[in-house]
Amino acid sequence: MTWLTSLPAVVLVVGGLLLALLLTAVARIGVRVLVPAGEQDQVARIATPLMPSLGAAFAIFAALSLASEAGNVRAAEALVSDEAAAASRLAWAATSPRVESEPIHAALLDYLRTTRAKEWKGAAAASGDDPATARAIARLERTVRAEAARPEVGTTTGTELVTSLDGVTSGRRARVAAAGRDVPVLYVVTLAVSGLALIVNSGALVFRNSPRTSLLVAGVSSVVGLSLALLFALSASWSGPFVVSGHPLDAVVVDLRSGFFESGP
């Protein structure tokens, strides 16, 4: 389902609306064709009481699904903020006395820039196996651990360096895990089935009306189509139309390049 969630927002919205309206038209024509002429008078009596129940069911399923996906987007943004905070702590830890900060800052800058360029979108964000990013983080690991192991640095400062480095790598792993999460199929199936039932029931109500009068149920179909489009748009935080912002990491990159993390005036 990744191909669907990675579509542009315009495609999802237009496609969802067109599909919902098409299903409404098909349901209207289908009832007219499939229901025997002698039983068509009963269609409205059956479909009308079902509308509140079907509408409520779809509203509940849509609310639960969209709230869950919106929560995942907020959680993803929090993970990026935590990763940026860990990178900032490492940059400051490198300014401790007797620590050679320049190699650590250079390695950290290279890692952050490579991450944003190579590992932020698409399959690389979910798999975490981009070669350039792997080399950058390996270089950062070696640089920080070599500096922390120097006797003149001291145990306290060395521990702070390693702990800050672990925060950066743990933040990356959490981000990769979040990027690899896909929308649960059951969410999509449940919401689609309830929406389809609502659309078919709406089409059944107007199967005898003129095409212009039938447009009155277009609003119901539009809500269903837009709800599904929004669900797919929110479900791919690193490959869909709403990619998680990397601004917190970009801010650390700017600070590193400007010399903000310096040991002295």
C-alpha positions as CSV (number, residue, x, y, z in Angstrom):
1,M,0.0,0.0,0.0
2,T,3.1,2.2,0.0
3,W,2.5,3.3,-3.6
4,L,-0.9,4.7,-2.6
5,T,0.2,6.6,0.5
6,S,3.1,8.1,-1.4
7,L,0.9,9.8,-4.1
8,P,0.8,13.6,-4.1
9,A,-2.0,15.3,-2.1
10,V,-3.7,16.6,-5.2
11,V,-3.9,13.1,-6.7
12,L,-5.3,11.6,-3.5
13,V,-7.9,14.3,-3.1
14,V,-9.0,14.4,-6.8
15,G,-8.9,10.6,-7.0
16,G,-10.9,10.1,-3.8
17,L,-13.6,12.5,-4.9
18,L,-13.9,11.1,-8.4
19,L,-14.0,7.5,-7.1
20,A,-16.7,8.4,-4.5
21,L,-18.9,10.2,-7.0
22,L,-18.5,7.4,-9.5
23,L,-19.5,4.8,-6.9
24,T,-22.6,6.9,-6.1
25,A,-23.6,7.0,-9.8
26,V,-23.0,3.3,-10.1
27,A,-25.1,2.6,-7.0
28,R,-27.9,4.7,-8.3
29,I,-28.0,2.9,-11.7
30,G,-27.3,-0.5,-10.1
31,V,-30.4,-0.3,-7.9
32,R,-32.5,0.7,-10.8
33,V,-31.3,-2.2,-12.9
34,L,-31.0,-5.0,-10.2
35,V,-34.1,-4.3,-8.1
36,P,-37.3,-5.7,-9.7
37,A,-39.9,-3.1,-10.7
38,G,-42.4,-4.5,-8.3
39,E,-40.0,-4.1,-5.3
40,Q,-38.6,-0.7,-6.1
41,D,-41.2,1.1,-3.9
42,Q,-39.6,-0.6,-0.9
43,V,-36.1,0.6,-1.6
44,A,-36.6,4.1,0.0
45,R,-38.4,2.6,3.0
46,I,-35.4,0.3,3.6
47,A,-32.6,2.7,2.8
48,T,-33.9,5.8,4.7
49,P,-33.7,4.3,8.2
50,L,-30.2,3.0,7.5
51,M,-28.7,6.4,6.7
52,P,-28.2,7.5,10.3
53,S,-26.7,4.2,11.4
54,L,-24.3,4.0,8.4
55,G,-23.4,7.6,8.7
56,A,-22.6,7.2,12.4
57,A,-20.6,4.1,11.8
58,F,-18.5,5.8,9.1
59,A,-18.0,8.8,11.3
60,I,-16.7,6.7,14.2
61,F,-14.3,4.7,12.0
62,A,-13.0,7.8,10.2
63,A,-12.5,9.6,13.5
64,L,-10.6,6.8,15.1
65,S,-8.4,6.1,12.0
66,L,-7.6,9.8,11.4
67,A,-6.9,10.5,15.0
68,S,-4.5,7.6,15.2
69,E,-2.6,8.7,12.1
70,A,-2.5,12.3,13.2
71,G,-1.1,11.1,16.5
72,N,1.6,9.2,14.6
73,V,2.6,12.3,12.7
74,R,2.9,14.3,15.9
75,A,5.0,11.4,17.4
76,A,7.2,11.5,14.3
77,E,7.8,15.2,14.7
78,A,8.7,14.6,18.4
79,L,11.3,12.0,17.4
80,V,13.0,14.4,15.0
81,S,13.1,17.1,17.8
82,D,14.6,14.5,20.2
83,E,17.2,13.6,17.6
84,A,18.1,17.2,17.0
85,A,18.4,17.8,20.8
86,A,20.7,14.8,21.1
87,A,22.9,16.2,18.3
88,S,23.0,19.5,20.0
89,R,24.1,17.9,23.3
90,L,26.9,16.1,21.5
91,A,28.0,19.3,19.8
92,W,28.2,21.0,23.2
93,A,29.9,18.0,24.9
94,A,32.6,18.3,22.2
95,T,33.4,21.8,23.6
96,S,34.5,20.4,27.0
97,P,38.0,21.2,28.2
98,R,40.8,19.1,26.6
99,V,38.4,17.8,23.9
100,E,39.3,18.3,20.3
101,S,36.0,19.6,19.1
102,E,36.7,20.3,15.5
103,P,36.8,16.6,14.3
104,I,33.6,15.8,16.2
105,H,31.8,18.8,14.9
106,A,32.9,18.0,11.3
107,A,31.8,14.4,11.6
108,L,28.5,15.5,13.2
109,L,27.9,18.1,10.5
110,D,28.6,15.5,7.8
111,Y,26.2,13.0,9.3
112,L,23.3,15.5,9.7
113,R,23.7,16.9,6.2
114,T,23.9,13.4,4.7
115,T,20.9,12.3,6.7
116,R,18.8,15.1,5.4
117,A,19.9,14.6,1.8
118,K,19.9,10.8,1.5
119,E,17.8,9.3,4.3
120,W,14.8,11.6,4.8
121,K,12.3,10.5,2.1
122,G,11.2,7.3,0.4
123,A,12.5,3.8,0.8
124,A,15.8,4.9,2.4
125,A,14.0,6.6,5.3
126,A,12.2,3.4,6.2
127,S,15.0,1.0,5.6
128,G,17.9,3.0,7.1
129,D,20.4,1.3,4.7
130,D,21.6,4.3,2.7
131,P,25.4,3.7,2.1
132,A,26.3,7.3,2.4
133,T,24.5,7.8,5.7
134,A,26.0,4.5,7.0
135,R,29.5,5.8,6.3
136,A,28.7,9.2,7.9
137,I,27.4,7.7,11.1
138,A,30.3,5.2,11.2
139,R,32.8,8.1,10.9
140,L,30.9,9.9,13.7
141,E,31.0,6.8,15.9
142,R,34.8,6.3,15.4
143,T,35.6,10.0,15.9
144,V,33.6,10.4,19.1
145,R,34.7,7.1,20.7
146,A,38.4,7.7,19.9
147,E,38.2,11.2,21.5
148,A,36.4,9.8,24.5
149,A,39.0,7.1,25.0
150,R,41.9,9.6,25.2
151,P,43.3,9.6,28.8
152,E,43.6,13.4,29.0
153,V,39.8,13.8,28.3
154,G,38.8,12.2,31.6
155,T,36.2,9.7,32.5
156,T,33.4,12.2,33.1
157,T,33.8,14.0,29.8
158,G,34.4,10.8,27.9
159,T,31.2,9.3,29.4
160,E,29.3,12.5,28.4
161,L,30.6,12.2,24.8
162,V,29.6,8.6,24.5
163,T,26.2,9.1,26.1
164,S,25.4,12.1,23.8
165,L,26.5,10.0,20.8
166,D,24.2,7.1,21.9
167,G,21.4,9.7,22.0
168,V,22.0,10.6,18.4
169,T,22.2,7.0,17.1
170,S,19.1,5.9,19.2
171,G,17.2,8.9,17.8
172,R,18.1,7.8,14.3
173,R,16.9,4.2,15.0
174,A,13.6,5.4,16.4
175,R,13.1,7.7,13.4
176,V,13.9,4.8,10.9
177,A,11.5,2.5,12.8
178,A,8.7,5.2,12.7
179,A,9.3,5.7,8.9
180,G,8.9,2.0,8.3
181,R,5.5,1.9,9.8
182,D,2.7,1.5,7.3
183,V,-1.0,2.2,7.7
184,P,-2.8,-0.8,9.2
185,V,-4.7,-2.6,6.5
186,L,-7.6,-3.2,8.8
187,Y,-8.0,0.6,9.2
188,V,-8.3,1.0,5.4
189,V,-10.6,-2.0,4.9
190,T,-12.9,-1.0,7.7
191,L,-13.1,2.6,6.6
192,A,-13.5,1.7,2.9
193,V,-16.3,-0.8,3.6
194,S,-18.2,1.5,5.8
195,G,-17.8,4.4,3.3
196,L,-18.9,2.1,0.5
197,A,-22.0,1.0,2.4
198,L,-22.9,4.7,3.0
199,I,-22.4,5.6,-0.6
200,V,-24.5,2.7,-1.9
201,N,-27.2,3.5,0.5
202,S,-27.2,7.1,-0.6
203,G,-27.4,6.1,-4.2
204,A,-30.3,3.9,-3.5
205,L,-32.2,6.8,-2.0
206,V,-32.1,8.8,-5.2
207,F,-32.3,6.0,-7.8
208,R,-35.6,7.3,-9.1
209,N,-34.7,11.0,-9.0
210,S,-33.3,13.1,-11.9
211,P,-29.5,13.5,-12.2
212,R,-29.7,17.1,-10.9
213,T,-31.7,16.0,-7.8
214,S,-29.3,13.1,-7.3
215,L,-26.5,15.7,-6.8
216,L,-27.9,16.3,-3.3
217,V,-26.1,13.2,-2.1
218,A,-22.8,14.3,-3.6
219,G,-21.9,15.9,-0.3
220,V,-22.0,12.5,1.5
221,S,-19.8,10.9,-1.2
222,S,-17.4,13.8,-1.1
223,V,-16.9,13.4,2.7
224,V,-16.2,9.7,2.2
225,G,-13.7,10.3,-0.6
226,L,-11.9,13.1,1.3
227,S,-11.7,11.1,4.5
228,L,-9.9,8.3,2.7
229,A,-7.6,10.7,0.9
230,L,-6.7,12.3,4.2
231,L,-6.1,8.9,5.8
232,F,-3.6,8.0,3.1
233,A,-2.0,11.4,3.1
234,L,-1.3,11.2,6.9
235,S,-0.1,7.6,6.8
236,A,3.3,8.1,5.2
237,S,5.2,10.7,7.2
238,W,8.4,10.2,5.3
239,S,7.1,9.4,1.7
240,G,3.7,10.9,1.4
241,P,2.5,14.4,0.8
242,F,3.1,15.5,4.4
243,V,6.7,14.7,5.0
244,V,7.9,15.3,8.5
245,S,9.8,18.5,8.8
246,G,13.6,18.2,9.2
247,H,13.9,21.8,10.5
248,P,15.2,20.9,13.9
249,L,18.1,19.0,12.4
250,D,18.6,21.9,9.9
251,A,18.9,24.3,12.8
252,V,21.7,22.2,14.3
253,V,23.4,22.2,10.9
254,V,23.2,26.0,10.7
255,D,24.6,26.3,14.3
256,L,27.5,24.0,13.5
257,R,28.4,25.8,10.3
258,S,28.2,29.3,12.0
259,G,30.4,28.3,14.8
260,F,27.7,28.6,17.5
261,F,29.1,25.5,19.3
262,E,32.4,26.9,20.4
263,S,34.4,26.3,23.6
264,G,35.3,29.9,24.1
265,P,34.6,33.6,23.1
